[in-house]
């Protein structure tokens, strides 16, 4: 890899649970492409993913896609081959200067070895407690090794980027990371796309995975009751997942609930802009919920479960009255009724001030440049 004297090199490593194929399937590739374009403003970006094919044609200008030349779609084997590819790539990074490594996620078990070989500075994202999430959602061998994997990844960081205070506190208390080695940078929202419509429709919306842990069944139960006295409202559910068929069986009025499936990010923005109420009914924690803050910048009245991640966002935006008890569809119903009479400008104003991309990326750029090897 030739050294570009005009721009520092950013080696960007994507975790195995977020391949480009998965981004495309979930309809959120445009969001990730925008992220890459922001990095490319200041860096020459080398983007490493576990995909089994080159997708350079999808990259924004200034970003080079890197993937293992020997790969497979077979789950597990695909991950191992990716880890081997990162290890081999680290030998190349070692001989190139003017670069820094940026890791998205804390679930790459070979990260300490990759760092030892490359001798680069590592800036790592701790944007979600992956170990706890795996134990709650899956189990098995993955759950058994999740704590160790996360601990190794976090301890590899020369600097840790947390999206929320509660994650920062875990890093300090459980992983003994020094306070000065942590910076809180929330997820950003592309405010050029996510913005309010001049006229809201009587529409309640959810966007995200259709997984039992997301609590979408609670939303449907609450909406069934809400709909009886609010016939003009409909519920729109955006997203895909293995819980779809189960969710459909819980709907009482088939005409009032629309399952939109996988929707591109710009279409998600259109749905949110015209929706009056957004609900994030998570049964467990969220890191820093992207869908929630996108809904806020779209001018929705945002209701969320009182789970870590959701709780902090609503408290900081002075809208605690729209938090409902985790797992309680009756309380969610009550909050839907509260939202009807709520003006709730505080959420929108808070999101615009704190989650705009310029502010978030400038803060991260300053940190990355501090760790460039000269």
Buried (B, 14 or more C-beta within 10 A) or exposed (E): BEEEEEBBBBBBBBBBBBBBBBBBEBBBBBBBBBBBBBBBEBBBBBBBBBBBEEBEEBBBEBBBBBBBEEBEEEEEEBBBBBBEBBBEBBEEBEEBEBBBBBBBBBBBBBBBBBBEBBEBBBBBBBBBBBBBBBBBBEEEEBBEBBBEBBBBBBBBBBBBBBBBEBBBEBBBEBBEBEEEEBBBBBBBBBBEBBBBEEEBBEBBBBBBBBBBBBBBBBBBBBBBBBBEEBEEBBBBBBBBBEBBEEBEEBBEEEEBBBBBEBBBBEBBBBBBBBBBBBBBBBBBBBBBBBBBBBBBBBBBBBBBBBBBBBBBBBEBBEBEEBBBBBBBBEBBBBBBBBBEEBEBEBBBEBBBEBBBBEEBBEBBBEBBEEBBEE
